[in-house]
Amino acid sequence: MRIVVSILLFWCWGSVLLVWAEPEEIGKKGCRECHRFSSEEKESNKGPDLFYAGDKFYKNWLNKFLQSPMVIREMNFFSGSDFLSEKANASEPHVALTKEGAKRVANFLMTLRLPNLEAGKVNDEPLSKAESVRAKMLFERSFGCISCHRALNLVGKVRGGVSGPSLVNSGLRLKPDWIFHWLKTPQKFMYKGRMPVFNLNEETATRLTKYILSIRTNL
């Protein structure tokens, strides 16, 4: 009986290690040349940080993206506050992984989270038509988000800036609570970032979050 229990414990512990261990694809594909997997690593101007990927992304989206990458940010990623002096080159295509490789990397990225990031800040209730119009005005006029991010106009055409990541169909990619916290305290994720700090109250941050989640094409 003791032998059986030991075998079961070893099997369970081995399964946990398989989930938590860093996949070999990260080293072989040179992922650290563009991304940070820890806040202690040297900053990069090629790709966004991934040490909070589990808070930020949906795993299903990551799986699909890693197998068939799409352009999300048309210009190079700049993390420093002196970004205006940087040369804005077009982003390089993201490397594609096999189905099994993408699954391993996505599972690993889901384990990378920030401690004590409060969940449940944004409920599932969508904005009313009137609320959506007001949120669109906040997004485009009051805070000028459209100058850096792609969104949709009234007839569903893509418009907006390219220095930030596209927010079209972002509801399929980004988790609501992450968007909320990013809008409220971007410095929590990126100490020297380009994202303005607006000191939003929770109501405004929630309204903007729900609007961003609603920016969808007809899929």
C-alpha positions as CSV (number, residue, x, y, z in Angstrom):
1,M,0.0,0.0,0.0
2,R,2.8,2.4,0.9
3,I,4.5,1.7,-2.4
4,V,1.3,2.5,-4.3
5,V,0.9,5.8,-2.5
6,S,4.5,6.7,-3.2
7,I,4.0,6.0,-6.9
8,L,0.8,8.1,-7.0
9,L,2.6,11.0,-5.3
10,F,5.5,10.8,-7.7
11,W,3.2,10.7,-10.7
12,C,1.2,13.7,-9.4
13,W,4.3,15.7,-8.6
14,G,5.7,14.8,-12.0
15,S,2.5,16.1,-13.7
16,V,2.8,19.4,-11.8
17,L,6.5,19.8,-12.9
18,L,5.4,19.2,-16.5
19,V,2.9,22.1,-16.3
20,W,5.2,24.5,-14.4
21,A,8.5,23.8,-16.1
22,E,9.6,26.3,-18.7
23,P,9.1,24.7,-22.2
24,E,12.2,24.2,-24.3
25,E,10.6,26.3,-27.1
26,I,11.2,29.5,-25.1
27,G,15.0,28.9,-25.3
28,K,15.1,27.4,-28.8
29,K,13.0,30.1,-30.4
30,G,14.8,33.0,-28.6
31,C,11.7,34.3,-26.9
32,R,13.9,36.1,-24.3
33,E,15.4,38.2,-27.0
34,C,12.1,40.1,-27.2
35,H,10.2,39.4,-24.0
36,R,10.8,39.4,-20.3
37,F,9.5,36.5,-18.3
38,S,10.5,38.1,-15.0
39,S,10.5,41.7,-13.8
40,E,14.2,41.2,-12.9
41,E,15.2,40.6,-16.5
42,K,16.7,43.3,-18.7
43,E,14.0,45.4,-20.5
44,S,13.5,44.9,-24.2
45,N,12.2,47.2,-26.9
46,K,11.0,44.4,-29.1
47,G,8.1,42.8,-27.4
48,P,5.8,43.2,-24.3
49,D,6.6,41.8,-20.9
50,L,5.2,38.3,-20.2
51,F,5.7,37.9,-16.5
52,Y,2.0,38.7,-16.0
53,A,0.8,36.8,-19.0
54,G,-1.5,34.7,-16.9
55,D,-3.3,37.8,-15.7
56,K,-3.5,39.4,-19.1
57,F,-4.3,36.8,-21.8
58,Y,-6.9,34.1,-22.5
59,K,-5.2,30.7,-23.0
60,N,-7.3,29.8,-26.0
61,W,-6.2,33.0,-27.7
62,L,-2.5,32.4,-26.9
63,N,-2.8,28.9,-28.3
64,K,-4.1,30.2,-31.6
65,F,-1.7,33.2,-31.8
66,L,1.4,31.1,-31.1
67,Q,0.5,28.7,-34.0
68,S,-0.6,31.4,-36.4
69,P,0.7,34.9,-35.3
70,M,-1.1,38.0,-36.3
71,V,0.1,41.6,-36.2
72,I,-1.1,43.3,-33.0
73,R,1.3,46.2,-32.8
74,E,2.4,47.6,-36.2
75,M,5.3,49.5,-34.8
76,N,8.2,48.4,-32.5
77,F,7.5,48.2,-28.8
78,F,9.2,50.9,-26.7
79,S,9.2,50.6,-22.9
80,G,11.3,53.6,-22.0
81,S,10.0,57.1,-21.3
82,D,12.4,58.5,-24.0
83,F,10.5,56.7,-26.7
84,L,10.1,59.9,-28.8
85,S,13.8,59.7,-29.6
86,E,13.6,56.0,-30.7
87,K,13.3,55.1,-34.4
88,A,9.9,53.6,-35.1
89,N,10.5,50.6,-37.2
90,A,7.9,48.2,-38.3
91,S,7.4,45.2,-36.0
92,E,9.0,41.9,-37.1
93,P,6.7,38.9,-37.7
94,H,6.3,36.7,-34.6
95,V,7.7,33.2,-34.8
96,A,5.1,30.4,-35.2
97,L,5.1,27.3,-33.0
98,T,3.7,23.8,-33.7
99,K,0.4,22.9,-32.1
100,E,2.0,21.0,-29.3
101,G,4.7,23.6,-28.8
102,A,2.0,26.4,-28.6
103,K,0.1,24.4,-26.0
104,R,3.1,23.9,-23.8
105,V,4.1,27.6,-24.0
106,A,0.5,28.8,-23.4
107,N,0.2,26.5,-20.4
108,F,3.4,27.9,-19.0
109,L,2.5,31.5,-19.6
110,M,-0.7,31.0,-17.7
111,T,1.3,30.4,-14.6
112,L,3.1,33.8,-14.8
113,R,1.0,36.2,-12.7
114,L,1.5,39.2,-10.4
115,P,0.9,38.6,-6.7
116,N,-2.3,40.1,-5.2
117,L,-3.8,41.4,-8.4
118,E,-7.5,41.9,-7.4
119,A,-10.0,39.9,-9.5
120,G,-13.7,40.5,-10.1
121,K,-13.5,44.2,-10.7
122,V,-15.5,44.1,-14.0
123,N,-18.8,42.3,-14.2
124,D,-20.3,40.7,-17.4
125,E,-23.1,43.3,-17.8
126,P,-22.5,45.1,-21.1
127,L,-22.8,48.8,-21.6
128,S,-26.2,50.2,-22.7
129,K,-26.2,52.1,-26.0
130,A,-26.1,55.4,-24.2
131,E,-23.3,54.3,-22.0
132,S,-21.4,53.0,-25.0
133,V,-21.6,56.3,-26.7
134,R,-20.3,58.1,-23.7
135,A,-17.5,55.6,-23.3
136,K,-16.6,56.0,-27.0
137,M,-16.2,59.8,-26.4
138,L,-14.0,59.1,-23.3
139,F,-11.9,56.7,-25.4
140,E,-11.5,58.9,-28.4
141,R,-11.8,62.5,-27.2
142,S,-11.3,62.8,-23.4
143,F,-8.3,60.5,-23.2
144,G,-7.2,60.3,-26.8
145,C,-6.7,56.5,-26.8
146,I,-7.5,56.4,-30.5
147,S,-4.2,58.3,-31.3
148,C,-2.1,55.2,-30.2
149,H,-4.5,52.3,-30.6
150,R,-6.5,50.8,-33.4
151,A,-10.3,50.7,-32.9
152,L,-13.4,50.9,-35.1
153,N,-15.4,53.8,-36.4
154,L,-19.2,53.9,-36.5
155,V,-19.4,51.8,-39.6
156,G,-17.0,49.2,-38.4
157,K,-13.9,50.3,-40.2
158,V,-10.5,50.1,-38.5
159,R,-9.0,53.4,-37.6
160,G,-6.6,54.8,-35.1
161,G,-2.9,55.0,-34.2
162,V,-0.3,52.2,-34.6
163,S,2.2,53.0,-31.8
164,G,0.2,51.0,-29.3
165,P,-1.3,47.5,-29.7
166,S,-4.6,47.2,-31.7
167,L,-7.7,47.0,-29.5
168,V,-9.8,45.5,-32.3
169,N,-11.2,42.2,-31.0
170,S,-9.3,42.7,-27.8
171,G,-12.1,41.1,-25.9
172,L,-10.9,37.8,-27.3
173,R,-7.4,38.4,-26.2
174,L,-7.4,40.4,-23.0
175,K,-9.0,39.6,-19.7
176,P,-11.3,42.3,-18.3
177,D,-9.6,42.6,-14.9
178,W,-6.2,43.1,-16.6
179,I,-7.6,45.9,-18.8
180,F,-9.2,47.5,-15.7
181,H,-5.9,47.5,-13.7
182,W,-3.9,48.5,-16.7
183,L,-6.1,51.6,-17.1
184,K,-6.0,52.4,-13.4
185,T,-2.3,51.7,-12.6
186,P,-0.2,51.0,-15.7
187,Q,2.9,51.6,-13.7
188,K,2.1,48.4,-11.8
189,F,2.9,46.5,-15.1
190,M,5.4,48.8,-16.7
191,Y,7.5,51.0,-14.5
192,K,8.8,53.2,-17.4
193,G,6.0,52.9,-19.9
194,R,4.4,55.1,-22.5
195,M,0.9,54.5,-21.2
196,P,-0.4,57.8,-19.6
197,V,-1.5,57.7,-16.0
198,F,-4.9,59.2,-15.9
199,N,-5.8,58.6,-12.3
200,L,-9.2,57.2,-13.3
201,N,-11.9,56.4,-10.7
202,E,-13.3,52.9,-10.7
203,E,-16.5,53.8,-12.5
204,T,-14.6,55.4,-15.5
205,A,-12.1,52.6,-15.6
206,T,-14.9,50.0,-15.7
207,R,-16.8,51.9,-18.4
208,L,-13.6,52.1,-20.6
209,T,-12.8,48.5,-19.9
210,K,-16.3,47.4,-21.1
211,Y,-16.0,49.7,-24.2
212,I,-12.6,48.2,-25.1
213,L,-14.0,44.7,-24.8
214,S,-16.9,45.7,-27.2
215,I,-14.6,46.8,-30.0
216,R,-15.2,43.8,-32.2
217,T,-15.5,43.0,-35.9
218,N,-18.1,40.6,-37.1
219,L,-16.2,37.3,-36.5
